[in-house]
Amino acid sequence: MTLRAPKKTAESQFANDAAKDIQFPKQSEDYHEISSYLEMNVDYVSNMFIFDELWEKYLENNK
């Protein structure tokens, strides 16, 4: 959610879309829970590579 921004990058677009998604598991810290949710329930992620990159950044920033 910290990457939300008006500029249109793949990361900010994903963050903006996830913020608007009322069912997105925003409080989860479980990669598999979030990944499964994205794969099974949304159409705003065209490539899971974006999520994987953001997850790695999340892990680096929250050590």
N, C-alpha and C positions, 0 to 999 in steps of 0.2 A: 504494500500500500504506500510505502514511502516514495515510490517512483512515479506516482501520479503527477502528470504535468500536462500543460496545454500543447506542448510541442509533440509532434507525431513521430516518435521513434517506436520501434517494435516493443521495447520495454515499457515505455510510458503508455502505449495503447493497451497492452496487456493489463497493466496496473489500473488504468481507468476503467476498463471493461470488468475486471474482477471487483473493483469497488462498487460498481453499479449492480453487480450480481448479488441479490439478497440471500441466495443460498450458498454462496461461496464460503468455504470453511475458513474465515478470516483469522480465527483465533488458533487454528491448528498449527502445530509445529512438526507434524508427521508428513514426511515426503510422500509416502504411499497413499495416505488419505487424500491429500490435495491432488496428486497426480491422477488417481483413480477418478476423483470428482471431475477433473478437467477432461479426461478422456471419455467419460461416459455421459456427461451432462451439458457440455457447452459447445457452442459453435464459433466462439470468438477466438479460439486458439487454433491458428492454421498449422502451427508447427510446434510440437512439444519441446523442441530444442530451446525455444525462448524461455519456457518455464524452467528447464534444466539449468540454463545459464543463470537465471535469476535465483534459483535455489542455491547454487554454489556461492553467489554473492551474499545471499542471506546467511549462509553458514559462516563465511569469512567474517562478516560484520557482527556476528553474534557469538563469537567464541569466548 
